[in-house]
Amino acid sequence: MIDKLRSIAIFSTVVHQGTFRGAALHLGLAPSRVSAVVSDLERDLGVTLLYRSTRQLSLTQEGRILHAKAQEMLAAAETGLDAINPLSTEPSGALRVSAPAFVTQTALIDDMAAFAKTYPKVALELYFTDQQHDLIKDRFDVAIRAGWLSDSEHLTRKIGDADRLLVASPDYAASKPAPTHPSDLESWDWVRFAVRPDQTELTGEDGTVVSVTGQSHVTVSSADALYEFSARGLGVTAIPEHLACRGFERGDLVHVLPDWSLKALGIFAVWPDQSRRENLTMLFVRFLAEQGACTDQLGKSS
């Protein structure tokens, strides 16, 4: 049974890494040895677990079932190891984190660096991208997400807010009658963010909320791209405050309707209910949430 459990763990690593070579590098074994272990496991079980081609591996139905159970087995093993080696001594292990690209220009990056310095035995893999990853499929332990979360199967904790401002290039703003009310922006071109609603809500000083749709022929998938296309005169857009301030300082952008405010983006940590590295994940999330800069200054670069 011990040998079979080891073979199942190696099989699960092959699935995670996507290739026998990747699994071999991860495990410190020869690729031929890893391939042989999986083949022996398939022969012992009497089923095919993986479809093999020159370009990729894919799971059979039996492989999907075994992999799901293998994940539970490995998670239980890690939980047991954590229980007898409490993180309060000296946390160690690997943690894969996904975060929006704009985070690199905020105080949150300082908090991540502080975590890495505080816990030098934790190997952080940080992926900064505006593409939203599937935590389970892409093997992330925790994701930092900006926006307003709907109901999720995952666990979440709010770690801060990021203010946004409405901006446009000086030339584009000058080409339009000066707006005095959000409804004036219905005739303006908008640079849209792909993962946000087409409607933009603005709140006046008296609490009045107005929704604007406007018109758009440019949609992008990153906050930096919102900045760049707006700065090039493609229209008005809503961007994080730290990007807007950069544009004001450079003369690339002007503040549109400064007496009206946009709803701040909530910044959340999101992680699976059955995290592979539950204690490390919670340690990381708690560390970020407890940083004062994360809560109060997230939208400002440090």
Solvent accessible surface area in square Angstrom, and as a share of the most:
residue,aa,sasa,rsa
1,M,165,0.74
2,I,136,0.69
3,D,113,0.58
4,K,75,0.32
5,L,68,0.34
6,R,115,0.42
7,S,21,0.13
8,I,22,0.11
9,A,29,0.22
10,I,8,0.04
11,F,0,0.00
12,S,0,0.00
13,T,17,0.10
14,V,0,0.00
15,V,36,0.21
16,H,34,0.15
17,Q,58,0.26
18,G,34,0.33
19,T,64,0.37
20,F,32,0.14
21,R,158,0.58
22,G,19,0.18
23,A,0,0.00
24,A,2,0.02
25,L,147,0.73
26,H,120,0.54
27,L,67,0.33
28,G,67,0.64
29,L,56,0.28
30,A,54,0.42
31,P,49,0.31
32,S,85,0.55
33,R,116,0.42
34,V,0,0.00
35,S,37,0.24
36,A,42,0.32
37,V,6,0.03
38,V,0,0.00
39,S,47,0.30
40,D,50,0.26
41,L,3,0.02
42,E,21,0.10
43,R,162,0.59
44,D,92,0.48
45,L,72,0.36
46,G,64,0.62
47,V,55,0.31
48,T,69,0.40
49,L,1,0.01
50,L,5,0.02
51,Y,136,0.52
52,R,104,0.38
53,S,70,0.45
54,T,145,0.84
55,R,226,0.83
56,Q,120,0.53
57,L,38,0.19
58,S,50,0.32
59,L,38,0.19
60,T,6,0.04
61,Q,102,0.45
62,E,79,0.35
63,G,0,0.00
64,R,125,0.46
65,I,97,0.49
66,L,34,0.17
67,H,22,0.10
68,A,48,0.38
69,K,121,0.51
70,A,2,0.01
71,Q,48,0.22
72,E,96,0.43
73,M,57,0.25
74,L,54,0.27
75,A,22,0.17
76,A,66,0.51
77,A,53,0.41
78,E,55,0.25
79,T,75,0.44
80,G,36,0.34
81,L,112,0.56
82,D,37,0.19
83,A,77,0.60
84,I,141,0.72
85,N,91,0.47
86,P,66,0.42
87,L,34,0.17
88,S,106,0.68
89,T,100,0.58
90,E,84,0.38
91,P,10,0.06
92,S,56,0.36
93,G,37,0.35
94,A,35,0.27
95,L,0,0.00
96,R,31,0.11
97,V,0,0.00
98,S,7,0.05
99,A,3,0.02
100,P,16,0.10
101,A,29,0.22
102,F,11,0.05
103,V,2,0.01
104,T,51,0.30
105,Q,80,0.36
106,T,1,0.01
107,A,5,0.04
108,L,0,0.00
109,I,51,0.26
110,D,64,0.33
111,D,9,0.05
112,M,2,0.01
113,A,49,0.38
114,A,37,0.28
115,F,0,0.00
116,A,42,0.32
117,K,167,0.71
118,T,73,0.43
119,Y,44,0.17
120,P,98,0.62
121,K,119,0.51
122,V,10,0.06
123,A,60,0.46
124,L,40,0.20
125,E,70,0.32
126,L,63,0.31
127,Y,87,0.33
128,F,64,0.27
129,T,39,0.23
130,D,33,0.17
131,Q,125,0.56
132,Q,123,0.55
133,H,35,0.16
134,D,74,0.39
135,L,3,0.01
136,I,91,0.46
137,K,166,0.70
138,D,47,0.25
139,R,47,0.17
140,F,6,0.02
141,D,2,0.01
142,V,0,0.00
143,A,3,0.02
144,I,3,0.02
145,R,39,0.14
146,A,17,0.13
147,G,3,0.02
148,W,100,0.35
149,L,66,0.33
150,S,97,0.63
151,D,151,0.78
152,S,59,0.38
153,E,147,0.66
154,H,35,0.15
155,L,76,0.38
156,T,62,0.36
157,R,96,0.35
158,K,103,0.44
159,I,4,0.02
160,G,4,0.04
161,D,55,0.28
162,A,0,0.00
163,D,71,0.37
164,R,31,0.11
165,L,36,0.18
166,L,3,0.02
167,V,0,0.00
168,A,0,0.00
169,S,4,0.03
170,P,53,0.34
171,D,119,0.62
172,Y,23,0.09
173,A,24,0.19
174,A,87,0.68
175,S,80,0.51
176,K,57,0.24
177,P,115,0.72
178,A,89,0.69
179,P,31,0.19
180,T,113,0.66
181,H,69,0.31
182,P,0,0.00
183,S,59,0.38
184,D,59,0.30
185,L,0,0.00
186,E,76,0.34
187,S,71,0.46
188,W,4,0.01
189,D,34,0.18
190,W,5,0.02
191,V,4,0.02
192,R,21,0.08
193,F,31,0.13
194,A,60,0.46
195,V,88,0.51
196,R,52,0.19
197,P,89,0.56
198,D,81,0.42
199,Q,98,0.44
200,T,16,0.10
201,E,96,0.43
202,L,0,0.00
203,T,47,0.27
204,G,9,0.08
205,E,153,0.69
206,D,122,0.63
207,G,46,0.44
208,T,62,0.36
209,V,86,0.49
210,V,28,0.16
211,S,59,0.38
212,V,0,0.00
213,T,55,0.32
214,G,17,0.16
215,Q,92,0.41
216,S,47,0.31
217,H,136,0.61
218,V,24,0.14
219,T,86,0.50
220,V,16,0.09
221,S,77,0.50
222,S,29,0.19
223,A,5,0.04
224,D,63,0.33
225,A,24,0.19
226,L,5,0.03
227,Y,5,0.02
228,E,72,0.32
229,F,79,0.33
230,S,0,0.00
231,A,26,0.20
232,R,162,0.59
233,G,28,0.27
234,L,53,0.27
235,G,0,0.00
236,V,0,0.00
237,T,2,0.01
238,A,18,0.14
239,I,1,0.00
240,P,6,0.04
241,E,33,0.15
242,H,13,0.06
243,L,0,0.00
244,A,0,0.00
245,C,52,0.31
246,R,63,0.23
247,G,0,0.00
248,F,64,0.27
249,E,149,0.67
250,R,153,0.56
251,G,47,0.45
252,D,47,0.24
253,L,5,0.02
254,V,53,0.31
255,H,64,0.29
256,V,7,0.04
257,L,12,0.06
258,P,86,0.54
259,D,93,0.48
260,W,40,0.14
261,S,65,0.42
262,L,18,0.09
263,K,119,0.50
264,A,29,0.23
265,L,6,0.03
266,G,4,0.03
267,I,1,0.01
268,F,36,0.15
269,A,0,0.00
270,V,1,0.01
271,W,15,0.05
272,P,10,0.06
273,D,94,0.49
274,Q,143,0.63
275,S,10,0.06
276,R,55,0.20
277,R,52,0.19
278,E,90,0.40
279,N,57,0.29
280,L,10,0.05
281,T,0,0.00
282,M,52,0.23
283,L,30,0.15
284,F,0,0.00
285,V,0,0.00
286,R,100,0.37
287,F,31,0.13
288,L,0,0.00
289,A,18,0.14
290,E,116,0.52
291,Q,47,0.21
292,G,49,0.47
293,A,41,0.32
294,C,0,0.00
295,T,70,0.41
296,D,103,0.53
297,Q,85,0.38
298,L,2,0.01
299,G,5,0.05
300,K,93,0.39
301,S,70,0.45
302,S,109,0.70
